[in-house]
Amino acid sequence: MACLVARTGRELQRYNMGRRQVVGCIPYRYKNGSDGAISDELEVLVITSQKGNAFMFPKGGWELDESVEEAASRESLEEAGVVGNVECELGKWSFMSKSQETYYEGHMFPLFVMEQLDLWPEKNVRQRIWMSAAKARDACQHWWMKEALDILVERLTSAQKQEEEDAMACSLS
């Protein structure tokens, strides 16, 4: 296995009209049932902040040498130790940094998790916990991440309903 190290520093950070560009993911999966089959029960992965026990989704700076999707994938690997498929953007939010009192622009993406690693760059400074979307919404400290989660849940629920309707229509014909 290759050595995984988190990127540090802000030399390559992207800015838009003075606002630092950050990118995050909401890692998600469907829970395994007691019979081993995958259920339709959604779980999302939250992580703790480096300096405390506040819960959030993986996020960090978008750097000049990567696409926004690459940045989202990298942050999920570095902070949460998960790898998967980055899906269509959930949205873009402007928010104030609590520590720096400056405005940031945050892009959020769903990440359908394909693999969860035992070792990852920030394993020693973060905890990760799978939970229901409702519990994650209550636990998450950032309003803009909660909004992104609401959009993801709505998107996945709408897609699931459409699949059920399509299946019903096929069985009737």
N, C-alpha and C positions, 0 to 999 in steps of 0.2 A: 504494500500500500504506500502511496506517495505521502510525503509529509504535508499536512495541511496547516497553514498558518493564516491567521486573519490579517487582512490589509490594515495598515495604520497610517495616520497622517492625513493631511488635507491638501497636499500639493496638487493632486489630480482631480479635486472635487469640482463638480459642475455647479454653476450659479446662473440664475435667471433674474435679471433686474435686481441684483444684490441678494436674492434669496437662495440659500443653499438648497440644492436638489437632493431629496432623500427618496429612497425606494424601499418598499416593504412587500411582504407576502403574508397571506393568511394560509398557512399550510393546513390542508384538510384531507380527510379520508372517510371511508364508510366503515363503521364498526363491524367487527366479526361477530356473528351470532354464536350462541352456545353450541350449535351444530357444526360450526366451522364455516358456514356459508356467510357471504358478505351481506349485511342487512342494508336497509335504506336509512339507517340512523347516522346522521352526520356528526363527525367529531372534528374539532379544530385544535391546533397545537399552539399553546401560549408559552412564552418564556418569561423568566424574571429579568428585571433590569440588572445591569452589572453592579450597581451600587445599592441594591436593596431587594425587597421582595415584591415590588410592583410588577403586575403582569402586563404584557404587551405582545404584539406580534413582531417577528424579526424585521428590522429595518436598519438602514444605514445610508451612507453617502453614495450617490451615483457618480462614478468617475469617468473622466474623459475618454478612457480607452475601452469602454464597454457600452453595449446597448442597454436600454432601460431594463429589458428582460434579463440580460446577463447579470446586471446589478442585483435584481430581485432574487435570482437564483443563488448568486454568491452570498448574499446576506442570509438567506435561509440555511445554507450550508454552514457558514461561519458561526452564526448565533444559535441555531437550533439543531444542526446536525441532520438535516433532512434534504433529500434530493427528489426532484419530481418534475412535473410538467407545469411550466408557467403558462397560465391561461390569459384570456383577454382582460385588459386593465379594468379595475373596478371604479377608478376615478382619480381625481387630483384634488388635493386639499391644501389650503394655505393655513398655517398655524404658527403660533409663537412658541419658540423654544423656552422651556421653563428655566434652564440654566443660563442661557446667553441673552435672553430678552431680545431676540431678533426673529424675524419671520423666516420660515422655511416653506418649501413647496414639497408636499409628499405625494408620491404616486404609489398606489396599492394594487396588488395583483393576487389572484388566487393561485395557489400552488398545490396541484394534486400530487400527494406524496406517493412516491414509488418505492423509496428506501429510507430507512431510519438507521443512521450510523451509531455505533457504540462509542466511537471517538470522533470528536470534532474540535475545531480550533478554540471555541469558547466554553468547552465542557466544564472547566474548572471555575468559571465565573458566572454561569447561568444554570438554572434548572429549567426543564421543559416538562409540560404537563398536557396530556390530551384531555379535553373536556367537551361537553356539549356546547353548541353555539350560544345557547341562552346563558350558561354559566360563564362562558368566555366573555360575553357582552357585559355581564355584571362585574367581572374581575378586571377587565381591561381599563387601564388608567387614561387612555387618550380618546377624546371624543371623536376625532377624525377616523381612528381605527374602528371604533364602534359603528360609525356610519358605513365604512367599507364592509364590515361584517354583515350589516343589515342588507347591503346590496348583494353580497355573495349568497346569503341565505335565500333571498328573493329569486335570484338567478337560478340557483340549483333547484328550488321548489318549483319554479315555472317549467324548467326543463323536465323535471320528473313527472309533472302533471301532463305535459305534452306527450311524453313517451307512453304514459298510461292510456291517454286518449287515442294515440296512434295504434296501440296494441288492441284496444277495444274495437276500433274501426276495422282492423284487419280480421278479427275473429268473427265479426258480423257479416263480412262479405263472402 
